[in-house]
Amino acid sequence: MLAAKSRNVDSAMERVLVLEMVRVTEAAAVAAAQLVGRGDEKAADAAAVEAMRRAFDDLYIDGRVVIGEGERDEAPMLYIGEKVGGAPGKGPKIDIALDPLEGTTITAKAGPNALAVLAAAEEGCLLNAPDVYMDKLAVGPGYPDGVIDLAKSPTENVKAVAAAKGVEPSEIIVCVLDRPRHAELIAELRSLGCGVVLIGDGDVAGVIAVTDQDTTIDMYMGQGGAPEGVLAAAALRCVGGQFNGRLVFRNEDEKARARKWGITELDRIYRLEDLAKGDCIFAATGVTDGSLLEGVKKRKKATGATIMTTQSVVMRASSGTVRWIRGEHRISEHRPAPRD
């Protein structure tokens, strides 16, 4: 373990831990990648979960999962409230939001933008969001504070961003999750002349795309998972940008679940720092090729070893640092066949 035992909360997010977090997402991505295109969502997710859980044991932290695979009776590991890390009661107290495989369907079908992702922050700095839907609205860095507002209509938000950018609304490109529930939203955006980039899954990558000029995406709009909203907010917290989120409840059971996790303002519009505050880390490793990261690739070395190559990104809020990391992971060694 690389981390020193003298850590305390004030130095919990020090540089070495930033790099250690990448090892966790790499482990999940490599495990999931071996099931890409096999048509088995559950097996791919289970492989990623198990690998990520094992990788946490190597970190000198006293970690707690605040967003994970579900509640304890729904998930065998990485459930909400589970303690992770190799130093329970000794290491720095870290809250963790995670999705070992963001895009299980994508992975099963060998589609783009599947990721292994996590966010980590000092205790109490990540919203413990229930597993419900969330209305989301995001833009990248460089805009005046408050340029977006989830209380306003999509048209009003597009016009505000266009004015701040100095372009016509028709020049704004918006990323939206391709779901029947978004039919009216998509029609409204297209009536303004906006370009609409539809994604089949993986809205963490969709939100983060607003921070990268190469994607040409200006805004993200639509309804997706609340846990993924917190993960995306942590990434935006690290590199700039704005995010609004509002929880969506379909029934009384979901409202009760929210209250269980301490959420009482059910109609509240959450801003970026309501979801992820303080110093935080965001790490992601590509499972399949996407707009943000390349996926895991398998190749043979001359020695006969099987190598899995990964591409990851890790960000830190306090420094604004973004690191792009390529890794090689040896899976097996070639052994000569035994002689007769």
C-alpha positions as CSV (number, residue, x, y, z in Angstrom):
1,M,0.0,0.0,0.0
2,L,1.4,3.4,-1.0
3,A,-0.4,5.6,1.4
4,A,1.2,6.6,4.7
5,K,-0.5,5.7,7.9
6,S,0.0,9.2,9.2
7,R,-2.8,10.5,7.0
8,N,-5.6,12.5,8.6
9,V,-8.8,14.0,7.2
10,D,-7.1,17.3,6.2
11,S,-4.7,15.4,3.9
12,A,-7.0,12.6,3.0
13,M,-7.3,13.5,-0.7
14,E,-3.5,13.9,-1.2
15,R,-2.0,13.2,-4.6
16,V,-1.1,9.5,-4.0
17,L,-4.7,8.7,-3.2
18,V,-5.7,10.3,-6.5
19,L,-3.6,7.9,-8.4
20,E,-4.7,4.9,-6.3
21,M,-8.3,5.5,-7.2
22,V,-7.4,4.8,-10.8
23,R,-6.3,1.3,-9.9
24,V,-9.8,0.6,-8.6
25,T,-11.6,1.7,-11.8
26,E,-8.9,-0.1,-13.9
27,A,-9.6,-3.3,-12.1
28,A,-13.3,-3.1,-12.7
29,A,-12.9,-2.2,-16.4
30,V,-10.5,-5.0,-17.1
31,A,-12.9,-7.5,-15.5
32,A,-15.9,-6.2,-17.3
33,A,-14.1,-6.0,-20.7
34,Q,-13.7,-9.7,-20.8
35,L,-17.5,-10.0,-21.2
36,V,-18.0,-7.3,-23.8
37,G,-20.4,-8.4,-26.5
38,R,-21.4,-11.6,-24.7
39,G,-25.0,-10.5,-24.2
40,D,-24.9,-11.1,-20.4
41,E,-25.5,-7.8,-18.5
42,K,-25.6,-9.4,-15.1
43,A,-22.3,-11.3,-15.6
44,A,-20.5,-8.2,-16.8
45,D,-21.7,-6.2,-13.9
46,A,-20.9,-8.9,-11.4
47,A,-17.4,-9.2,-12.7
48,A,-16.8,-5.4,-12.4
49,V,-18.3,-5.3,-8.9
50,E,-16.2,-8.1,-7.6
51,A,-13.0,-6.7,-9.1
52,M,-13.7,-3.2,-7.8
53,R,-14.5,-4.5,-4.3
54,R,-11.2,-6.4,-4.2
55,A,-9.2,-3.4,-5.4
56,F,-10.5,-1.2,-2.5
57,D,-8.9,-3.6,0.0
58,D,-5.5,-2.3,-1.1
59,L,-6.3,1.3,-0.2
60,Y,-5.3,2.8,3.1
61,I,-8.7,4.4,3.8
62,D,-11.7,4.0,6.0
63,G,-14.2,4.2,3.2
64,R,-17.9,4.2,3.1
65,V,-20.1,3.6,0.1
66,V,-22.7,6.4,-0.2
67,I,-23.8,5.5,-3.7
68,G,-23.4,2.0,-4.9
69,E,-25.1,-1.1,-6.2
70,G,-28.2,-0.6,-4.1
71,E,-29.2,-1.3,-0.5
72,R,-27.8,-4.1,1.5
73,D,-30.7,-6.5,0.8
74,E,-30.4,-5.8,-2.9
75,A,-26.6,-6.2,-3.4
76,P,-24.1,-8.7,-2.1
77,M,-21.3,-6.1,-2.2
78,L,-20.6,-2.4,-2.7
79,Y,-24.0,-1.7,-1.2
80,I,-24.9,1.6,0.3
81,G,-23.4,1.9,3.7
82,E,-20.7,-0.8,3.1
83,K,-17.3,-0.1,4.6
84,V,-14.4,-0.5,2.1
85,G,-10.7,0.0,2.2
86,G,-7.8,-1.7,3.9
87,A,-7.7,0.5,7.1
88,P,-11.1,0.5,8.8
89,G,-11.0,2.7,11.9
90,K,-7.4,3.9,11.1
91,G,-7.3,5.4,7.6
92,P,-8.9,8.7,6.6
93,K,-12.7,8.6,6.4
94,I,-13.7,8.8,2.8
95,D,-17.2,8.7,1.2
96,I,-17.4,7.0,-2.1
97,A,-19.9,7.1,-5.0
98,L,-19.4,4.4,-7.6
99,D,-20.7,2.6,-10.6
100,P,-18.4,-0.4,-11.3
101,L,-20.0,-0.7,-14.8
102,E,-21.8,2.4,-16.1
103,G,-23.5,0.9,-19.1
104,T,-24.2,-2.7,-18.5
105,T,-26.4,-2.9,-21.6
106,I,-23.7,-1.2,-23.6
107,T,-21.2,-3.7,-22.5
108,A,-23.4,-6.7,-23.3
109,K,-24.0,-5.3,-26.8
110,A,-20.4,-4.0,-27.3
111,G,-21.7,-0.5,-27.7
112,P,-19.8,2.8,-27.0
113,N,-19.1,4.7,-23.8
114,A,-19.2,2.0,-21.1
115,L,-17.2,3.1,-18.1
116,A,-16.0,2.0,-14.7
117,V,-16.4,5.2,-12.5
118,L,-16.1,6.4,-9.0
119,A,-16.0,9.6,-7.0
120,A,-14.4,10.0,-3.6
121,A,-14.6,12.9,-1.1
122,E,-14.1,13.6,2.5
123,E,-16.8,12.3,4.8
124,G,-20.1,14.1,4.3
125,C,-19.2,15.8,1.0
126,L,-21.2,13.6,-1.4
127,L,-25.0,13.6,-1.5
128,N,-26.3,10.2,-0.5
129,A,-28.8,10.1,-3.4
130,P,-31.4,7.4,-3.5
131,D,-31.7,5.1,-6.5
132,V,-34.4,7.1,-8.2
133,Y,-34.6,9.3,-11.3
134,M,-33.2,12.8,-11.5
135,D,-33.9,15.6,-13.9
136,K,-30.4,16.9,-15.1
137,L,-29.1,20.0,-16.7
138,A,-25.4,20.7,-17.3
139,V,-23.0,22.9,-19.1
140,G,-19.3,23.0,-19.3
141,P,-16.9,25.6,-17.9
142,G,-16.6,29.3,-19.0
143,Y,-20.2,30.4,-18.5
144,P,-21.4,33.0,-15.9
145,D,-22.7,31.5,-12.7
146,G,-26.4,30.7,-12.9
147,V,-26.5,30.5,-16.7
148,I,-28.7,27.4,-16.4
149,D,-31.7,26.9,-14.2
150,L,-33.7,23.7,-14.0
151,A,-36.7,25.8,-12.9
152,K,-36.8,27.3,-16.4
153,S,-37.9,25.6,-19.7
154,P,-35.5,23.9,-22.0
155,T,-36.0,26.8,-24.5
156,E,-35.1,29.4,-21.9
157,N,-32.0,27.5,-20.9
158,V,-30.8,27.0,-24.5
159,K,-31.3,30.7,-25.2
160,A,-29.4,31.7,-22.1
161,V,-26.4,29.5,-23.0
162,A,-26.5,30.7,-26.6
163,A,-26.5,34.3,-25.5
164,A,-23.6,33.7,-23.1
165,K,-21.7,31.9,-25.9
166,G,-22.5,34.7,-28.4
167,V,-24.3,32.4,-30.9
168,E,-27.8,31.7,-32.1
169,P,-29.8,29.0,-30.3
170,S,-29.7,26.9,-33.5
171,E,-25.9,26.6,-33.0
172,I,-26.3,24.9,-29.6
173,I,-25.8,21.1,-29.4
174,V,-27.5,19.2,-26.6
175,C,-26.9,15.6,-25.5
176,V,-30.0,13.7,-24.5
177,L,-30.6,10.1,-23.4
178,D,-32.6,8.4,-26.1
179,R,-35.7,7.4,-24.2
180,P,-39.5,7.7,-25.0
181,R,-39.9,9.9,-22.0
182,H,-37.7,12.5,-23.7
183,A,-39.8,12.8,-26.9
184,E,-41.3,16.2,-26.0
185,L,-37.9,17.5,-24.9
186,I,-36.2,16.4,-28.2
187,A,-39.1,18.0,-30.2
188,E,-38.7,21.3,-28.3
189,L,-34.9,21.4,-28.9
190,R,-35.3,20.6,-32.6
191,S,-37.9,23.3,-32.9
192,L,-35.2,25.8,-31.9
193,G,-32.9,24.3,-34.6
194,C,-30.6,22.7,-32.0
195,G,-28.5,19.7,-32.8
196,V,-29.5,16.8,-30.6
197,V,-27.0,14.1,-29.8
198,L,-28.9,11.0,-28.7
199,I,-27.1,8.4,-26.5
200,G,-28.4,5.0,-25.8
201,D,-27.0,4.7,-22.3
202,G,-24.2,5.9,-20.1
203,D,-25.3,9.4,-19.1
204,V,-22.3,10.0,-16.8
205,A,-20.2,10.1,-20.0
206,G,-22.9,12.2,-21.6
207,V,-22.8,14.9,-18.9
208,I,-19.0,14.9,-18.8
209,A,-19.0,15.5,-22.6
210,V,-20.0,19.1,-22.0
211,T,-16.5,19.8,-20.6
212,D,-14.7,18.6,-23.7
213,Q,-14.7,21.0,-26.7
214,D,-13.8,18.1,-29.0
215,T,-17.2,16.6,-28.5
216,T,-18.9,19.8,-29.7
217,I,-21.6,19.2,-27.1
218,D,-22.7,22.4,-25.3
219,M,-25.4,21.1,-22.9
220,Y,-26.8,18.0,-21.3
221,M,-30.5,17.7,-20.6
222,G,-32.9,15.0,-19.5
223,Q,-33.9,12.5,-16.9
224,G,-31.6,9.7,-15.8
225,G,-30.4,7.9,-12.6
226,A,-29.8,10.1,-9.5
227,P,-26.7,8.2,-8.4
228,E,-25.2,8.8,-11.9
229,G,-26.0,12.5,-11.4
230,V,-23.8,12.7,-8.3
231,L,-21.0,11.0,-10.1
232,A,-21.2,13.4,-13.0
233,A,-21.5,16.4,-10.6
234,A,-18.2,15.2,-9.0
235,A,-16.5,15.3,-12.4
236,L,-17.8,18.8,-13.2
237,R,-16.8,19.9,-9.7
238,C,-13.2,18.9,-10.6
239,V,-13.0,20.6,-14.0
240,G,-15.5,23.3,-13.9
241,G,-19.0,23.6,-15.3
242,Q,-22.5,23.9,-13.9
243,F,-25.1,21.2,-13.0
244,N,-28.7,21.3,-11.8
245,G,-30.5,18.2,-10.5
246,R,-33.9,17.5,-9.2
247,L,-35.0,14.1,-7.9
248,V,-38.0,12.5,-9.6
249,F,-40.3,10.2,-7.6
250,R,-42.7,7.8,-9.3
251,N,-44.4,6.5,-6.1
252,E,-44.6,6.7,-2.3
253,D,-42.0,3.9,-1.9
254,E,-39.4,6.0,-3.7
255,K,-40.2,9.0,-1.5
256,A,-39.9,6.8,1.6
257,R,-36.5,5.6,0.3
258,A,-35.3,9.2,0.0
259,R,-36.4,10.1,3.5
260,K,-34.5,7.0,4.8
261,W,-31.3,8.6,3.4
262,G,-32.0,12.0,5.0
263,I,-33.6,13.7,2.0
264,T,-36.7,15.7,3.1
265,E,-36.9,18.5,0.5
266,L,-38.3,16.3,-2.3
267,D,-38.7,19.1,-4.9
268,R,-35.4,20.7,-4.2
269,I,-33.2,21.8,-7.2
270,Y,-29.6,20.7,-6.3
271,R,-26.7,22.8,-7.6
272,L,-23.3,21.4,-8.2
273,E,-21.9,21.9,-4.7
274,D,-25.0,20.5,-3.2
275,L,-24.1,17.1,-4.8
276,A,-20.3,17.2,-4.5
277,K,-18.5,19.7,-2.3
278,G,-15.1,20.2,-0.8
279,D,-12.0,18.4,-2.3
280,C,-13.1,15.4,-4.3
281,I,-11.7,13.0,-6.8
282,F,-13.3,11.6,-9.9
283,A,-11.8,8.6,-11.7
284,A,-13.1,6.7,-14.8
285,T,-11.7,3.9,-17.0
286,G,-13.1,3.1,-20.4
287,V,-14.6,-0.4,-20.8
288,T,-15.6,0.1,-24.5
289,D,-14.5,2.9,-26.8
290,G,-16.3,6.2,-26.4
291,S,-16.2,9.9,-26.7
292,L,-14.3,10.3,-23.4
293,L,-12.0,7.3,-23.2
294,E,-10.8,4.3,-25.2
295,G,-12.0,0.9,-24.1
296,V,-9.9,-2.0,-22.9
297,K,-7.8,-3.7,-25.5
298,K,-6.3,-7.2,-25.4
299,R,-3.0,-8.1,-27.1
300,K,-0.2,-10.5,-26.9
301,K,3.4,-9.5,-26.2
302,A,6.4,-11.3,-27.7
303,T,6.9,-13.0,-24.4
304,G,3.6,-14.7,-24.7
305,A,2.0,-12.7,-21.9
306,T,-1.6,-11.4,-22.5
307,I,-1.8,-7.7,-21.9
308,M,-4.9,-5.7,-21.3
309,T,-4.4,-1.9,-22.0
310,T,-6.6,0.7,-20.4
311,Q,-7.2,4.4,-20.7
312,S,-8.3,6.3,-17.6
313,V,-8.9,9.9,-16.5
314,V,-8.6,11.1,-12.9
315,M,-9.6,14.6,-11.8
316,R,-9.1,16.5,-8.5
317,A,-11.3,19.4,-7.4
318,S,-8.8,21.3,-5.2
319,S,-6.1,21.5,-7.9
320,G,-8.3,21.3,-11.0
321,T,-5.8,18.8,-12.3
322,V,-6.9,16.3,-15.0
323,R,-4.6,13.3,-15.6
324,W,-5.0,10.9,-18.6
325,I,-3.4,7.6,-17.8
326,R,-2.6,4.6,-20.0
327,G,-2.0,1.3,-18.3
328,E,-0.9,-2.2,-19.2
329,H,-2.2,-5.1,-17.1
330,R,-0.7,-8.6,-17.5
331,I,-3.4,-11.2,-17.4
332,S,-1.4,-14.4,-17.9
333,E,2.1,-15.6,-18.8
334,H,2.7,-18.0,-21.7
335,R,4.0,-21.3,-20.5
336,P,5.7,-23.8,-22.8
337,A,3.8,-27.1,-23.3
338,P,5.2,-29.9,-21.2
339,R,7.6,-32.3,-22.9
340,D,6.5,-35.9,-23.7
